[in-house]
Amino acid sequence: MLVLWPPGSRRDWRVNVAAGRIRRVDALRGFAVCGIMLVNAWQQRVRHGPTSLDWAMVNLFQSRFYPMFAFLFGLSFALFLRSARLRTRRPRVVMLRRLVVLAALGAAHILIDPGEVLLPYALLGVVVLLPASLLPRGAVLLAGCGVLVAAVLDPHPYVLITALFLLGLAAAPEAEARRGAGRLGGADGLGGGPFLGVVCAAAALLAAGLTWLWNHAPPGGGVYQAAALCGAVAYATAFLLLAGHTAVFEALGRMTLTNYVTGTTVIVVAMPLLEADGTGAAVVVLAVVTVAAQAVFCRWWLARHRHGPLEWIWRTLTWWGEPATGQTVIRDPRSAVPDPRRPRPGDQPLDRA
């Protein structure tokens, strides 16, 4: 397998895609999970009147995190499909089974959270991503850009999610790390260096301007949707630029399914507290405590197992067999996952998504 930098280099941990999981993808997914937990808790709060928290949530956080998650869902779809080709002659059949299992988990999760997204994501994966995976990358990118324009004008979130699914699918790195290193998207599809800095600055300025416009002269034409999307891009690129030690976020990102389901369960259990609090402080406390507990649990769990609890069930049903769960490689002490610079033994399947 190819690597971008020599073994032992401090530069390779961020962008190496050759030997298993892509750590920046895991870390960014974990960052998105933190924001989604905060927004979901706030959305369940009973309003006793406008507060400063409500202003901050609407203008700074709401609709800024699920776009990251949707983009990464599409990117991870492509990575899993590529990895599945190494194990089976019918990778799309395996992917279809993976989406069916996700839909079943989502259908069960509806009993806890009627507004859950696992089932819609799975259905969109079947309807949108599976057919799109048969198209050339350029066609997928063009379709994603077209749907993105429509999403800015249409307030329905699943239009934007569809667009970001397609863009994530198109952004997936090439099969060999070196082939993707020269593209603007970088070796892992998330960009790097000056490109990220330019995108971050432009997105932040646009987000600030559009948010101001929406607050002071609320027009139609998708101003809020555009502001939220620009905010999501600004947050994501700033995170990739500034995050130096991402082991905590990697762990959260490796166990996204487990964390999402447990997070919504915590919110349901804590509903009496959220309903009684008129200041909104309970929302922040609940989100911070929950994410902190999840981070500790994820680090502890992944030091002993290769997959989170629900991720293990998902993967087992996807492959009609029980995958290995023990850590069998030397770990990078900065990461909660196996060191991607070291190859796995031959009996350990690649797991890129």
C-alpha positions as CSV (number, residue, x, y, z in Angstrom):
1,M,0.0,0.0,0.0
2,L,1.2,3.5,-0.7
3,V,1.6,6.2,1.9
4,L,2.0,10.0,1.4
5,W,4.9,10.4,3.9
6,P,7.6,8.2,5.2
7,P,6.8,6.0,8.3
8,G,7.3,8.0,11.5
9,S,6.7,11.4,9.9
10,R,4.4,13.7,11.9
11,R,2.7,14.8,8.7
12,D,1.1,11.6,7.6
13,W,-1.4,11.0,10.3
14,R,-3.8,13.7,9.0
15,V,-4.0,12.7,5.3
16,N,-3.0,9.0,5.0
17,V,-5.7,7.1,3.2
18,A,-3.8,4.0,2.3
19,A,-4.0,1.8,5.3
20,G,-7.5,1.8,6.6
21,R,-9.6,4.6,8.0
22,I,-9.1,8.2,7.1
23,R,-8.6,10.0,10.5
24,R,-9.6,13.5,9.4
25,V,-12.9,12.1,8.2
26,D,-13.5,10.4,11.6
27,A,-12.5,13.6,13.4
28,L,-14.7,15.9,11.4
29,R,-17.6,13.5,11.8
30,G,-17.1,13.5,15.6
31,F,-17.0,17.3,15.6
32,A,-20.4,17.3,13.7
33,V,-21.8,14.9,16.2
34,C,-21.0,17.3,19.0
35,G,-22.9,20.1,17.3
36,I,-25.8,17.9,16.4
37,M,-26.2,16.9,20.0
38,L,-26.4,20.6,21.1
39,V,-28.9,21.5,18.4
40,N,-31.1,18.5,19.0
41,A,-31.3,19.2,22.7
42,W,-32.2,22.9,22.0
43,Q,-34.9,21.9,19.5
44,Q,-36.6,19.8,22.1
45,R,-36.7,22.7,24.7
46,V,-40.1,24.2,25.4
47,R,-39.9,27.9,24.7
48,H,-40.9,30.2,27.6
49,G,-39.8,33.2,25.6
50,P,-36.9,34.3,23.5
51,T,-33.5,34.1,25.2
52,S,-29.9,34.9,24.2
53,L,-29.4,31.1,23.7
54,D,-32.2,31.0,21.1
55,W,-30.5,33.8,19.2
56,A,-27.2,32.1,19.3
57,M,-28.6,28.7,18.3
58,V,-30.6,30.2,15.3
59,N,-27.7,32.3,14.0
60,L,-24.7,30.3,14.9
61,F,-25.5,26.6,15.3
62,Q,-28.8,25.5,13.8
63,S,-28.4,23.9,10.4
64,R,-24.6,24.3,10.6
65,F,-23.7,20.7,11.5
66,Y,-26.0,18.3,9.7
67,P,-24.5,19.5,6.3
68,M,-21.1,18.3,7.5
69,F,-22.6,15.0,8.4
70,A,-24.5,14.6,5.1
71,F,-21.3,15.4,3.1
72,L,-19.3,12.8,5.1
73,F,-22.1,10.3,4.6
74,G,-21.7,10.5,0.9
75,L,-17.9,10.4,1.1
76,S,-18.0,7.4,3.4
77,F,-20.4,5.7,1.1
78,A,-17.8,5.8,-1.7
79,L,-15.0,4.7,0.7
80,F,-17.0,1.7,1.9
81,L,-18.0,0.7,-1.6
82,R,-14.4,0.8,-2.7
83,S,-13.3,-1.2,0.3
84,A,-16.1,-3.7,-0.4
85,R,-14.7,-4.4,-3.9
86,L,-11.7,-5.9,-2.3
87,R,-13.8,-8.5,-0.5
88,T,-16.6,-9.3,-2.8
89,R,-17.6,-9.3,-6.5
90,R,-20.9,-7.7,-5.7
91,P,-20.0,-4.6,-3.6
92,R,-23.3,-2.8,-4.3
93,V,-25.3,-5.8,-3.0
94,V,-23.3,-5.5,0.2
95,M,-23.9,-1.7,0.3
96,L,-27.6,-2.2,-0.3
97,R,-27.7,-4.6,2.6
98,R,-25.8,-2.1,4.7
99,L,-28.4,0.6,3.9
100,V,-31.3,-1.8,4.7
101,V,-29.8,-2.6,8.1
102,L,-29.4,1.2,8.7
103,A,-33.1,1.7,7.7
104,A,-34.1,-1.0,10.1
105,L,-32.2,0.6,12.9
106,G,-33.7,3.9,12.0
107,A,-37.2,2.4,12.1
108,A,-36.6,1.2,15.6
109,H,-35.1,4.5,16.6
110,I,-38.3,6.3,15.6
111,L,-39.9,4.8,18.7
112,I,-37.5,7.0,20.7
113,D,-37.2,10.0,18.4
114,P,-39.8,10.6,15.7
115,G,-37.6,13.2,14.1
116,E,-34.6,10.8,13.7
117,V,-32.6,10.8,10.4
118,L,-31.2,7.2,10.1
119,L,-34.2,6.0,8.1
120,P,-34.3,8.9,5.7
121,Y,-30.5,8.7,5.2
122,A,-30.8,5.0,4.4
123,L,-33.6,5.6,1.9
124,L,-31.8,8.4,0.2
125,G,-28.7,6.2,0.1
126,V,-30.7,3.6,-1.8
127,V,-32.5,6.1,-4.1
128,V,-29.7,8.6,-4.7
129,L,-26.2,7.2,-3.8
130,L,-26.5,3.7,-5.2
131,P,-27.5,4.8,-8.7
132,A,-25.0,7.8,-8.6
133,S,-22.2,5.4,-7.8
134,L,-22.5,4.0,-11.3
135,L,-21.9,7.4,-12.9
136,P,-18.6,9.1,-13.6
137,R,-17.2,11.4,-10.9
138,G,-17.8,14.5,-13.1
139,A,-21.4,13.7,-13.6
140,V,-22.0,13.1,-9.9
141,L,-20.3,16.5,-9.2
142,L,-22.4,18.3,-11.7
143,A,-25.6,16.7,-10.3
144,G,-24.6,17.6,-6.8
145,C,-24.0,21.3,-7.8
146,G,-27.3,21.4,-9.5
147,V,-29.2,20.0,-6.6
148,L,-27.2,22.4,-4.3
149,V,-28.6,25.4,-6.1
150,A,-32.1,24.1,-5.8
151,A,-31.5,23.4,-2.1
152,V,-30.6,27.0,-1.3
153,L,-34.0,28.0,-2.7
154,D,-35.9,25.1,-1.1
155,P,-36.1,25.2,2.7
156,H,-36.7,21.4,3.0
157,P,-33.5,20.0,4.6
158,Y,-33.5,16.8,2.6
159,V,-33.0,18.6,-0.7
160,L,-29.7,20.0,0.8
161,I,-28.9,16.6,2.2
162,T,-29.3,15.0,-1.2
163,A,-27.0,17.6,-2.7
164,L,-24.3,17.0,-0.1
165,F,-24.6,13.3,-0.4
166,L,-23.7,13.7,-4.1
167,L,-20.9,16.2,-3.4
168,G,-19.4,13.9,-0.8
169,L,-19.6,10.9,-3.2
170,A,-17.8,13.0,-5.8
171,A,-15.1,14.2,-3.3
172,A,-14.0,10.7,-2.2
173,P,-10.3,10.2,-2.8
174,E,-8.8,8.1,-5.5
175,A,-8.1,4.5,-4.8
176,E,-4.4,5.2,-4.4
177,A,-3.3,8.0,-2.0
178,R,-0.8,9.5,-4.4
179,R,-3.4,9.9,-7.1
180,G,-5.5,12.1,-4.9
181,A,-2.7,14.1,-3.4
182,G,-2.6,16.7,-6.2
183,R,-6.3,17.5,-6.3
184,L,-7.8,20.5,-4.6
185,G,-9.7,18.1,-2.4
186,G,-6.5,16.7,-1.0
187,A,-5.7,13.0,-0.5
188,D,-8.7,12.5,1.7
189,G,-11.3,14.7,-0.1
190,L,-11.3,17.3,2.6
191,G,-8.7,19.7,1.2
192,G,-5.6,21.0,2.9
193,G,-3.3,23.9,3.4
194,P,-3.9,27.2,1.7
195,F,-7.0,25.9,-0.1
196,L,-8.7,25.3,3.2
197,G,-7.7,28.7,4.5
198,V,-9.2,30.5,1.5
199,V,-12.4,28.5,1.7
200,C,-12.7,29.1,5.4
201,A,-12.2,32.8,5.1
202,A,-14.6,33.2,2.2
203,A,-17.3,31.0,3.9
204,A,-17.0,32.9,7.2
205,L,-17.4,36.3,5.5
206,L,-20.4,35.0,3.4
207,A,-22.0,33.4,6.5
208,A,-21.6,36.6,8.5
209,G,-23.0,38.8,5.8
210,L,-26.0,36.6,4.9
211,T,-26.8,36.1,8.6
212,W,-26.8,39.9,9.1
213,L,-29.1,40.3,6.1
214,W,-31.5,37.6,7.3
215,N,-31.8,39.3,10.7
216,H,-32.2,42.9,9.5
217,A,-34.3,42.5,6.4
218,P,-35.5,39.0,6.3
219,P,-36.0,38.4,2.6
220,G,-37.0,35.2,0.7
221,G,-34.8,33.6,-1.8
222,G,-33.0,31.1,0.5
223,V,-30.9,33.7,2.5
224,Y,-31.1,31.7,5.7
225,Q,-30.3,28.4,3.9
226,A,-27.3,30.0,2.2
227,A,-26.1,31.5,5.5
228,A,-26.4,28.1,7.3
229,L,-24.5,26.3,4.5
230,C,-21.7,28.9,4.5
231,G,-21.5,28.6,8.3
232,A,-21.2,24.8,8.0
233,V,-18.3,25.2,5.5
234,A,-16.6,27.8,7.7
235,Y,-16.9,25.6,10.8
236,A,-15.7,22.4,9.0
237,T,-12.7,24.1,7.4
238,A,-11.7,25.9,10.6
239,F,-11.8,22.7,12.5
240,L,-9.6,21.0,9.9
241,L,-7.2,23.9,10.0
242,L,-7.0,24.4,13.7
243,A,-7.5,21.0,15.3
244,G,-4.1,19.7,16.3
245,H,-4.9,16.8,18.5
246,T,-8.1,15.1,17.3
247,A,-8.1,11.8,19.2
248,V,-11.3,12.7,21.1
249,F,-13.1,13.7,18.0
250,E,-11.8,10.6,16.1
251,A,-13.2,8.4,18.8
252,L,-16.6,10.1,18.6
253,G,-16.6,9.8,14.8
254,R,-15.7,6.1,14.9
255,M,-18.9,5.5,17.0
256,T,-21.2,8.0,15.4
257,L,-24.2,5.6,15.2
258,T,-23.9,4.7,18.9
259,N,-23.4,8.3,19.9
260,Y,-26.4,9.5,17.9
261,V,-28.8,6.9,19.3
262,T,-27.6,7.3,22.9
263,G,-27.7,11.1,22.5
264,T,-31.3,11.2,21.4
265,T,-32.1,8.7,24.2
266,V,-30.5,11.1,26.8
267,I,-32.6,14.0,25.4
268,V,-35.8,12.0,25.7
269,V,-35.0,11.0,29.3
270,A,-34.0,14.6,30.2
271,M,-37.2,16.2,28.7
272,P,-38.7,17.1,32.1
273,L,-35.5,19.1,32.8
274,L,-35.5,20.8,29.5
275,E,-39.2,21.7,29.8
276,A,-38.7,23.1,33.3
277,D,-35.7,25.3,32.4
278,G,-36.7,28.7,31.1
279,T,-33.2,30.0,30.5
280,G,-31.8,27.4,28.2
281,A,-28.9,26.6,30.4
282,A,-30.0,23.0,30.8
283,V,-29.6,22.6,27.0
284,V,-25.9,23.5,27.2
285,V,-25.3,21.5,30.3
286,L,-27.0,18.4,29.0
287,A,-25.1,18.6,25.7
288,V,-21.7,19.2,27.3
289,V,-22.2,16.4,29.9
290,T,-23.5,13.9,27.3
291,V,-20.7,14.6,24.8
292,A,-18.1,14.4,27.5
293,A,-19.4,11.1,28.8
294,Q,-19.6,9.7,25.2
295,A,-16.0,10.8,24.6
296,V,-14.7,9.0,27.6
297,F,-16.7,5.9,26.8
298,C,-15.6,5.9,23.1
299,R,-11.9,6.2,24.1
300,W,-12.3,3.4,26.6
301,W,-14.3,1.2,24.2
302,L,-12.1,1.6,21.2
303,A,-9.0,0.8,23.2
304,R,-10.5,-2.7,23.5
305,H,-12.7,-3.1,20.4
306,R,-12.4,-2.2,16.7
307,H,-16.0,-1.1,16.4
308,G,-18.6,0.6,18.6
309,P,-21.5,-1.5,19.9
310,L,-24.1,-0.4,17.3
311,E,-21.4,-0.2,14.6
312,W,-20.5,-3.8,15.4
313,I,-24.1,-4.9,14.9
314,W,-24.4,-2.8,11.7
315,R,-21.2,-4.3,10.2
316,T,-22.1,-7.9,11.3
317,L,-25.5,-7.8,9.6
318,T,-24.0,-6.1,6.6
319,W,-21.5,-8.9,6.0
320,W,-23.6,-11.7,7.3
321,G,-20.9,-12.6,9.7
322,E,-19.1,-11.5,12.8
323,P,-16.1,-9.2,12.2
324,A,-13.1,-9.3,14.5
325,T,-13.4,-6.8,17.3
326,G,-10.1,-6.9,19.2
327,Q,-7.3,-4.4,18.7
328,T,-4.6,-6.3,17.0
329,V,-2.2,-3.6,15.7
330,I,0.1,-1.1,17.5
331,R,-1.8,2.0,18.3
332,D,-0.9,5.6,17.7
333,P,-1.0,7.1,21.2
334,R,-2.4,10.3,19.8
335,S,-5.4,8.5,18.3
336,A,-8.3,6.4,19.7
337,V,-8.1,4.2,16.6
338,P,-5.4,1.8,15.3
339,D,-2.4,3.6,13.8
340,P,-3.1,4.0,10.1
341,R,0.6,3.9,9.3
342,R,0.8,0.2,10.3
343,P,-0.8,-2.4,8.1
344,R,-3.4,-4.8,9.6
345,P,-2.8,-8.5,9.5
346,G,-4.2,-10.3,6.5
347,D,-7.3,-11.6,8.4
348,Q,-8.4,-8.1,9.3
349,P,-10.7,-6.5,6.6
350,L,-10.2,-3.0,5.5
351,D,-12.6,-0.6,7.1
352,R,-12.7,2.9,5.6
353,A,-16.2,4.1,6.6
